[in-house]
């Protein structure tokens, strides 16, 4: 219903640009994780441990300087939003979605707890994937398991593999459906 009420500009320009943006952000995050996997294999310094003696403003946390730092911020916000969307899209938690003007207090508390857990896991998530090395004040690099190569390596490989699989599945199924529709009309 919302698609039919959307203006032609939104349908023909807005939605495709949003989809391309989402595909680009997903692709960039997978590329960064793949580079991080290579770093893990080649250099022990790539492990997501705490940063020692790195003062804020004196050391760049990105190879690409300000552009890289801005890209890291955008990717972290993208990962946060995709985590929330994925959380509420899972069959187990769809009942937790708030309803306008009809949300009980227990559901509100459940949503608050869920969002708090997701937001608390985000810094560790982004550090483990190698998207950023920035700690802020949390010093999340002190977790013992972040020093275990196998856990970090498998976590990165799992993220890269499953995200790539989801991308290929979504894009290839959409292309396959269009091809079937196009060739089905001719035959």
N, C-alpha and C positions, 0 to 999 in steps of 0.2 A: 504494500500500500504506500509506503514511504517512497519507494522507487518510482511509482506511477505519478506521485505528486511532485517529484523533483523536477526542476527546470531542465530544459535540454542542455544547458551549460553544465549543470551538475552531472547529468547522466553521461554526456559525451566527453567531458573534460575532467570534471572533478573526481569521479569514481575511478577512471583509469589512472589518473595521476596519483591518487591515494594508493591504489593497488601497486603501481610501480614503486612508490616510496616504501611501502611495506616489504616488497620483494627486495629492494635495494638494501634496506636496513637488515633484513634477515641474511642476505648474501654477505654483506660486510661483516656481520657478527660471526658468521661461519668461517669466513676467511681469516679473521683475527684469531679465532680459536684454533684453526689449522696452523697458523704461524706459531701460535703459542705451543702447540703440540710439537712442532719442529724444534722450538727453543728448548722445550723440556727434554727432548732426546739429545740435544747437542750441548746444553749448558745447564749446570746445576743451579745457577743464579736465577733461572726463570721460575723456580718454585715460589709459590705465593706466600713467602714469609714476611714478617714485619720489616719495614724499611728502617735502617739504622742511620741516625744522624742526617736525615734529609729534612732540612728546614723548608717550610712553606714559602714559596716565592723564589727560592734560590736554586732549586732543581726542577727541571721540567719533568713531568710524569708521563710525557708522551714523546715519542721519537719525532713526531711531526710538529712539535711546538704547540702554539695556540690552536691551530686548526685541529690537531690530533686531540687536544684536551676537549675542545668543543664537540668533536665526534664521539669521544668517550662519554660525555654527558648525555648526548642524544641517544647513544646506544643503551646507556643505563636506564634512561626513561623509557625507551622502547621495550627493554627487557622487563621493566617493572609493569608496564601496561599489558604486555603479552602474558606475563605471569598471572596477573589479576583476571584477564579475560579467559585464560586457560583454566584457572582455578574455578571460576564460576560456570564454565562450560562443561566441566566434568560432571558425569551423571550423579556422583556422590554429593556434590555441593550445589546443584541447581535449586534445591529447595531453600537454600540459604539466601537467595537473591531477595533484596528488599522490594516490597510492593508499595506503590505510591499511596500514601494516606491509610495504609492498612498493614503496617509492620509491627509485630509485637516486640516488646522490650527484649525478650530472650533472643530473637533473631537479630536485633540491633547489636546486642552484646556479642553474639556469635560472629557477626560481620566485623566488629571492631577487633576481636581477638584474631580472626583470620587475616585481616589486613596488617595487624601488628606483627604477626609471625612472618608474613610475606615480606614486609618492609625490613624486618630485622635480618632476614636471610639474604636480602639483595646485596649488601656489601661483600659478604663472603662468596656469594654466587659469582659476582662480577670479578672478584679477585681470583677465584679458582679457575675461571675461564680465561684469565689473562686479558680481559678487556681493560682493566685498569690496575694500577699498583698503588693507587692512592688509598690511604688508611683513614684519613680525617683524624678523629680523636678516639676511634673505637679500638685501634690496634688489633684488628681482626687477624693479623698474621701470626698471632701467638697460639692459635689452635694447633694442637699437636698433630692432628691428621693432615694439616696443610703441608707438613714436611714429609709426608709419605708419598713417594713418587708414584707408586702404583695406583693409589686412590685418585690423585690429581690427574694422572694420565688417563685412567679409565673414565673419569668424570668428563674430561675434555673430549675424549673420543666418543663417548656416549652422546654428548650434546651435539657434536658436529655430525655424527652419523644419523641420529634421529631427526635433527632439524633438516638435513639434506634429504632424508627419506620423505619427510612431510612435504617439503617443497616439490620434489620430483613427483610425488603422488598427486598433489593438488594440481600442479601445472599440467602434468601428462594426462590426468583424467579429464581436465577441462579441454585440452587439445583433442583428446580422443573422442570426447562427446561431440565436439564441433565437427570433427572429420566424419563421424558416423552420421550426424545430422546432414552434413553437406552431401555425402555420397549416398545416403539413404534416400534423399529427395530425387536424385538422378535415376536411381535404379528402379 
